[in-house]
Every structure is written in C-alpha cells, then in structure tokens.
Amino acid sequence: MAAKPPPSDALPASGGPPKPPPAQRLRGVSFKRDYLLPSPAPSIFDRLKAKITGTRFRQPSMIQDLGRYLIPAKAAAFANKITVVLDLDETIVFARQGPLYARPYTDELLRLLKDRFEGVVWTAGVRAYAQAVVRNIDKVEGVQHCVYRHKKWFSGVAGYNKDLRLLGRDLPTTIIFENTPDCVRGHEDNGIIVPDYEGGEFADETILGIIAVLNDLLERRHREGVDVPTYIKTSKFLKQEPLQTDSGGVLNCWCLDTDPTSRFALLKSERANRDLPPQRRQIIISPECRPSEEGAGRAGDGGSAPLPTAASVAAHDDDVKL
C-alpha cells in the first residue's frame, strides 16, 4: 500500500488545515428562478450588491458558431498551466430537485484552480442553468470557461461523451473529473471518475481527494516532468475499475474512490444517467462490474493510497435540467 500523503497534500499551497465545511445547501428552491425565468441585465444596484457579496456576473465563454472548438484559445496567463475540467451535476453540485447543494470543500478547490490551473466547467445542463450554478458556487473566479448543453457536442442519446479535443487544449496537459464513465470515453487516461454526489448534509471527502490529486500532479510534473496521462496511470491515489456504461457495455476507468467499503463499481453499475431523458436511460448491469478486490488497480502496488480525510487533513437544447 502506498504511503499516505502528508496533510498539506490535500490543500492549496497557501492554506492550513481546512475549516469544517459550511452547509452544503447553498440555495433553496428559489434557485430555480435563477435559470427558469428571463434575467434582465444587472442594474447598478445589482452590480454593487454582487461586488459586496462576491457574486460574479460572467459572460458566456462557449463558442456556438460552426468553428472547431467550444471555448476560446488558452489565454497567455494560463499558457503553462494544466487545464482542469469539472463536470457539475453529481460531481461538484446537486440541484435537480430545486435546492442547490455543493460538495464540501468546493470553495477550496476553486481557490486552487484560480491560483494554479485553468479551470473549465463542462456540463450537460442548459446555458442558463450552468451559468446560474457557476455564479452561485464560484466566488473567486476559479472557473475561466463554461461549456453547456449544445448540439455541437451533446447528442442526447446514451453513450454521449465529452471529447476533450473540442476544447482546443493539449491533451497531455488536460484532466477531467466526472461521475459518468461514458463522458470520458476516448480519453480514459485523461479522466478520473468520482463517486456520485446527491446533496444532503452527509460527510463527503471527494473534493479533498481531488485537491490531493491535483497537488500531487503539480509536484510530480515539476519533479519528474510527467504529463496528465502518465500521472493518471501511475498515481498512488487512483485505481482502474471496469465500470458500467449507459449503453450497456463496460469501460475501464481510473477512479478516485473515497469509500472505505470499496463499493464504487457496484454503485456505479446501479446508477442511471439523469442527463438523458427518462425513456433513454438504461441500467444494464454487466457481470464484469463488481466491487474491486483488495489490491485491484495498478499491477504490483497493492491498490491505491488512502486519501486525505477531513479529520486527518484539517437536440435537447431547450430542455431544462431539473
């Protein structure tokens, strides 16, 4: 078993032990109004209030024309930085029933992105929804670009993926965190699958794990010159699992498993992709998808390292996601 990283690995370089996470529920059912109702241009009063409260009025950065890429070219300020792509629903937030919940330590993750990475959000939610979520969770401008549901990439059928080439970034310096295995299809060595998040006020240390992975990636990139695929295939925090796909097959994915009972693959096999219309969702459990045995993962290393914990580390363009 690989050695457990020191507590500082789980935090941005500037931070000490994390404070207990605030309530995960950020907004009540009124959050729906943020994206279901037409939004007039913000007034001077709104902008002043936003400045005081930290709310950000961001312009959409996704390119909707027929060009090749989804977002503008990488700015010079981020030229030498790794691009971190975050899925939203069930990865960072949960807002399908109205209230908006954010995973514990999301603020710390966004601060890390702001300081040391290029942050991109990529969601199957529609534009108004995606912007409303980012506006509520990102008070530090850690997210530079937001990709939302659009016919340029979203097919609306089981098995759709997020082709990282559409971002116009170098794949060796691009990493994506997802909860849906199909979305990393074709870029399995750039993707990390995390446990599903469904809100509530339950203990959840997934974001601490993501922070640990990103800090470790930066350290090894500096020390060894590794790129993202090399890091993912050799990371002490990750293990490879055969996971059920929406179309009934199996995909070998690199997983960040913070569940000590090792039920990751089983839970993934029982999920349904709620970004698809109900009639197109499938749950077809393959016999290959079983909870991993102790020692599964990279050959010869005895499995992934324990992750930091809060205790130890202080065509559907008009559809609206509900």
C-alpha positions as CSV (number, residue, x, y, z in Angstrom):
1,M,0.0,0.0,0.0
2,A,1.4,3.4,-0.9
3,A,2.2,5.8,1.9
4,K,-0.5,8.2,3.0
5,P,0.3,11.7,1.8
6,P,1.0,14.4,4.4
7,P,-1.9,16.6,5.3
8,S,-0.6,19.5,3.2
9,D,-1.1,17.5,0.1
10,A,-4.9,17.9,0.4
11,L,-4.9,21.7,0.5
12,P,-3.9,24.6,-1.7
13,A,-0.3,25.7,-1.0
14,S,-1.4,28.8,0.8
15,G,-3.9,27.1,3.2
16,G,-3.6,25.4,6.5
17,P,-6.0,22.7,7.8
18,P,-9.4,23.2,6.3
19,K,-12.2,24.6,8.5
20,P,-15.2,22.3,8.9
21,P,-17.2,22.7,5.6
22,P,-20.2,25.0,5.6
23,A,-23.7,23.8,5.0
24,Q,-23.8,22.0,1.6
25,R,-27.2,23.6,0.7
26,L,-26.3,27.0,-0.8
27,R,-29.8,27.9,-2.1
28,G,-33.3,26.8,-1.5
29,V,-36.0,26.0,-4.1
30,S,-35.8,29.7,-5.2
31,F,-32.7,28.7,-7.1
32,K,-34.9,27.5,-10.0
33,R,-35.8,31.1,-10.6
34,D,-32.2,31.9,-11.5
35,Y,-32.4,29.9,-14.7
36,L,-36.2,29.3,-15.4
37,L,-37.2,33.0,-15.5
38,P,-35.8,35.5,-18.0
39,S,-33.0,37.5,-16.5
40,P,-32.8,41.3,-17.2
41,A,-29.4,42.9,-17.5
42,P,-28.0,43.5,-14.0
43,S,-28.6,47.0,-12.6
44,I,-26.0,49.3,-11.0
45,F,-27.5,48.2,-7.6
46,D,-27.2,44.5,-8.6
47,R,-23.6,45.0,-9.6
48,L,-22.8,46.8,-6.3
49,K,-24.5,44.1,-4.3
50,A,-22.6,41.5,-6.4
51,K,-19.3,43.2,-5.5
52,I,-20.1,43.1,-1.8
53,T,-21.3,39.5,-1.7
54,G,-18.8,38.2,-4.2
55,T,-21.3,37.2,-6.8
56,R,-19.8,37.2,-10.3
57,F,-21.5,38.4,-13.5
58,R,-19.7,36.3,-16.0
59,Q,-20.1,36.5,-19.8
60,P,-20.7,33.1,-21.5
61,S,-17.4,31.8,-23.0
62,M,-18.7,28.9,-25.1
63,I,-18.3,29.4,-28.8
64,Q,-21.6,28.5,-30.5
65,D,-20.7,29.0,-34.2
66,L,-19.6,26.2,-36.5
67,G,-15.9,26.5,-35.6
68,R,-13.9,23.6,-34.4
69,Y,-13.6,24.4,-30.7
70,L,-16.0,25.0,-27.9
71,I,-14.1,27.7,-26.0
72,P,-11.6,30.5,-26.9
73,A,-7.9,29.8,-27.2
74,K,-5.9,29.5,-24.0
75,A,-5.0,32.9,-22.6
76,A,-1.3,33.7,-22.2
77,A,-1.7,33.8,-18.5
78,F,-2.6,30.1,-18.5
79,A,-0.1,29.0,-21.2
80,N,2.0,26.8,-18.9
81,K,-0.9,25.7,-16.6
82,I,-2.8,22.4,-16.7
83,T,-6.4,22.6,-17.8
84,V,-8.8,21.1,-15.2
85,V,-12.3,20.2,-16.5
86,L,-15.0,19.7,-13.9
87,D,-18.4,18.2,-14.6
88,L,-21.1,19.9,-12.5
89,D,-24.1,17.6,-11.6
90,E,-23.4,14.8,-9.3
91,T,-19.7,15.7,-9.5
92,I,-19.5,19.1,-7.8
93,V,-23.1,20.0,-7.2
94,F,-26.6,18.6,-7.0
95,A,-29.6,20.8,-7.9
96,R,-32.1,18.5,-9.7
97,Q,-34.9,19.0,-7.2
98,G,-34.6,22.8,-6.9
99,P,-32.2,23.5,-3.9
100,L,-28.6,23.9,-4.9
101,Y,-26.1,21.8,-2.9
102,A,-22.3,21.9,-3.3
103,R,-19.9,19.2,-2.3
104,P,-17.9,20.0,0.9
105,Y,-14.6,21.9,0.2
106,T,-15.7,23.2,-3.2
107,D,-14.5,26.6,-2.2
108,E,-11.0,25.3,-1.5
109,L,-11.0,23.5,-4.9
110,L,-11.9,26.7,-6.8
111,R,-9.3,28.7,-5.0
112,L,-6.7,26.1,-6.0
113,L,-7.9,26.4,-9.6
114,K,-7.7,30.1,-9.6
115,D,-4.1,30.1,-8.3
116,R,-2.5,27.2,-10.2
117,F,-4.7,25.9,-13.1
118,E,-7.0,26.8,-15.9
119,G,-10.5,25.9,-14.7
120,V,-13.2,24.8,-17.1
121,V,-16.8,23.6,-16.2
122,W,-18.4,21.2,-18.7
123,T,-22.0,20.2,-18.1
124,A,-24.9,18.7,-19.9
125,G,-27.1,21.4,-18.2
126,V,-28.5,24.1,-20.4
127,R,-26.8,27.5,-20.6
128,A,-29.0,29.4,-18.1
129,Y,-28.7,26.6,-15.6
130,A,-24.9,26.2,-16.0
131,Q,-24.3,29.9,-15.6
132,A,-26.6,30.1,-12.5
133,V,-24.7,27.2,-10.8
134,V,-21.3,28.7,-11.5
135,R,-22.4,32.2,-10.4
136,N,-23.5,30.8,-7.1
137,I,-20.6,28.5,-6.3
138,D,-17.6,30.4,-7.7
139,K,-16.8,33.5,-5.7
140,V,-13.1,33.6,-6.5
141,E,-13.3,33.3,-10.4
142,G,-11.6,29.9,-10.4
143,V,-13.7,28.9,-13.4
144,Q,-12.5,30.5,-16.6
145,H,-14.8,28.8,-19.2
146,C,-18.2,27.2,-19.1
147,V,-19.3,24.6,-21.6
148,Y,-23.1,23.7,-21.5
149,R,-25.5,21.6,-23.4
150,H,-25.3,22.2,-27.1
151,K,-25.7,20.3,-30.4
152,K,-22.0,20.8,-31.1
153,W,-21.3,18.0,-28.6
154,F,-24.4,16.8,-26.8
155,S,-26.3,14.0,-28.7
156,G,-29.0,13.3,-26.1
157,V,-28.6,9.5,-26.5
158,A,-27.0,7.0,-24.2
159,G,-23.2,6.9,-24.6
160,Y,-22.5,10.5,-25.4
161,N,-19.1,11.6,-24.4
162,K,-17.1,14.8,-23.8
163,D,-14.4,14.9,-26.5
164,L,-11.6,16.9,-24.8
165,R,-10.2,17.7,-28.3
166,L,-13.1,20.2,-28.7
167,L,-11.5,22.4,-26.1
168,G,-8.5,23.2,-28.2
169,R,-6.1,22.3,-25.4
170,D,-3.2,20.0,-25.4
171,L,-4.3,16.6,-24.2
172,P,-1.1,16.0,-22.2
173,T,-2.0,19.0,-20.0
174,T,-5.8,18.4,-19.7
175,I,-7.5,16.4,-17.0
176,I,-11.3,15.9,-16.4
177,F,-13.2,14.9,-13.3
178,E,-16.5,13.2,-14.0
179,N,-19.1,11.0,-12.4
180,T,-20.4,9.5,-15.7
181,P,-18.0,6.9,-17.2
182,D,-19.3,7.4,-20.8
183,C,-18.2,11.1,-20.7
184,V,-14.5,10.1,-20.6
185,R,-14.8,7.6,-23.4
186,G,-11.9,8.1,-25.8
187,H,-9.9,9.9,-23.2
188,E,-9.8,7.4,-20.4
189,D,-6.2,8.3,-19.5
190,N,-7.2,11.9,-19.1
191,G,-10.3,11.3,-17.0
192,I,-10.9,10.5,-13.3
193,I,-14.3,9.1,-12.2
194,V,-15.6,10.2,-8.8
195,P,-18.5,8.9,-6.6
196,D,-21.9,10.4,-7.4
197,Y,-23.0,13.3,-5.2
198,E,-26.6,13.7,-4.4
199,G,-26.7,16.6,-1.9
200,G,-27.8,16.5,1.7
201,E,-25.6,17.2,4.6
202,F,-23.7,13.9,4.7
203,A,-20.0,13.6,5.2
204,D,-18.2,13.7,1.8
205,E,-14.5,13.9,1.2
206,T,-14.3,13.6,-2.5
207,I,-13.2,17.2,-3.1
208,L,-10.3,16.7,-0.6
209,G,-9.3,13.7,-2.8
210,I,-9.5,15.9,-6.0
211,I,-7.3,18.5,-4.3
212,A,-4.8,15.9,-3.2
213,V,-4.6,14.5,-6.8
214,L,-4.1,18.0,-8.3
215,N,-1.4,19.0,-5.8
216,D,0.3,15.6,-6.4
217,L,0.1,16.1,-10.1
218,L,1.7,19.5,-9.9
219,E,4.5,18.2,-7.7
220,R,5.3,15.3,-10.0
221,R,5.1,17.4,-13.0
222,H,7.7,19.7,-11.5
223,R,9.9,16.9,-10.2
224,E,9.6,14.3,-12.9
225,G,8.1,16.1,-15.9
226,V,5.1,13.8,-16.1
227,D,2.1,14.7,-18.3
228,V,-1.5,14.0,-17.3
229,P,-2.0,10.6,-18.9
230,T,1.3,9.4,-17.3
231,Y,0.3,10.7,-14.0
232,I,-3.1,9.1,-14.0
233,K,-1.7,5.7,-14.9
234,T,0.8,5.8,-12.1
235,S,-1.0,7.9,-9.4
236,K,-1.0,6.5,-5.9
237,F,-4.5,7.9,-5.4
238,L,-6.2,6.1,-8.3
239,K,-7.2,2.6,-9.3
240,Q,-8.6,1.3,-12.5
241,E,-12.1,-0.3,-12.5
242,P,-14.4,-1.8,-15.1
243,L,-17.5,0.5,-14.9
244,Q,-20.9,0.1,-16.4
245,T,-21.7,2.4,-19.3
246,D,-25.1,4.0,-20.2
247,S,-25.3,1.8,-23.3
248,G,-24.7,-1.5,-21.5
249,G,-21.0,-2.0,-22.1
250,V,-18.0,-1.7,-19.8
251,L,-15.3,0.9,-19.8
252,N,-12.1,0.6,-17.8
253,C,-11.8,3.9,-15.9
254,W,-9.4,5.5,-13.4
255,C,-11.3,6.1,-10.2
256,L,-11.0,8.2,-7.1
257,D,-12.6,6.1,-4.5
258,T,-13.1,7.7,-1.1
259,D,-15.5,4.9,0.1
260,P,-13.6,2.6,2.5
261,T,-16.0,-0.2,1.9
262,S,-14.9,-0.4,-1.8
263,R,-18.5,-0.4,-3.3
264,F,-17.5,2.1,-6.0
265,A,-18.0,-0.2,-9.1
266,L,-21.2,-1.7,-7.7
267,L,-22.8,1.7,-7.0
268,K,-21.8,2.9,-10.5
269,S,-23.4,-0.1,-12.1
270,E,-26.7,0.7,-10.4
271,R,-26.9,4.4,-11.4
272,A,-28.7,5.9,-14.4
273,N,-27.6,9.0,-16.3
274,R,-30.1,11.6,-15.4
275,D,-28.8,14.0,-18.1
276,L,-30.7,11.8,-20.5
277,P,-34.5,11.8,-21.0
278,P,-36.1,9.1,-18.9
279,Q,-37.0,7.0,-21.9
280,R,-33.4,6.8,-23.0
281,R,-31.9,5.8,-19.6
282,Q,-30.7,2.3,-19.2
283,I,-29.5,0.2,-16.3
284,I,-27.9,-2.9,-17.7
285,I,-25.6,-4.5,-15.1
286,S,-22.7,-6.3,-16.6
287,P,-21.2,-9.2,-14.7
288,E,-17.8,-7.6,-15.1
289,C,-18.9,-4.7,-12.8
290,R,-18.2,-6.0,-9.3
291,P,-16.7,-4.3,-6.3
292,S,-12.9,-4.4,-6.7
293,E,-10.9,-6.9,-4.7
294,E,-8.2,-5.6,-2.4
295,G,-5.1,-5.0,-4.5
296,A,-7.0,-4.1,-7.7
297,G,-5.6,-1.3,-9.7
298,R,-2.1,-0.9,-10.9
299,A,-0.1,-4.1,-11.0
300,G,2.2,-4.6,-8.1
301,D,1.3,-1.7,-5.9
302,G,-1.3,-3.2,-3.7
303,G,-4.0,-0.7,-4.8
304,S,-4.5,3.0,-4.4
305,A,-3.2,5.0,-1.4
306,P,-5.6,6.1,1.3
307,L,-6.9,9.6,0.6
308,P,-6.8,12.5,3.0
309,T,-9.9,12.9,5.2
310,A,-11.4,16.0,6.9
311,A,-10.3,14.6,10.2
312,S,-6.7,14.0,9.2
313,V,-6.5,17.0,6.9
314,A,-7.6,19.9,8.6
315,A,-31.4,18.0,-29.7
316,H,-32.4,18.8,-26.1
317,D,-31.1,22.4,-26.2
318,D,-34.5,23.7,-24.9
319,D,-34.8,21.1,-22.2
320,V,-34.1,22.5,-18.7
321,K,-32.4,20.3,-16.2
322,L,-34.5,20.0,-13.0
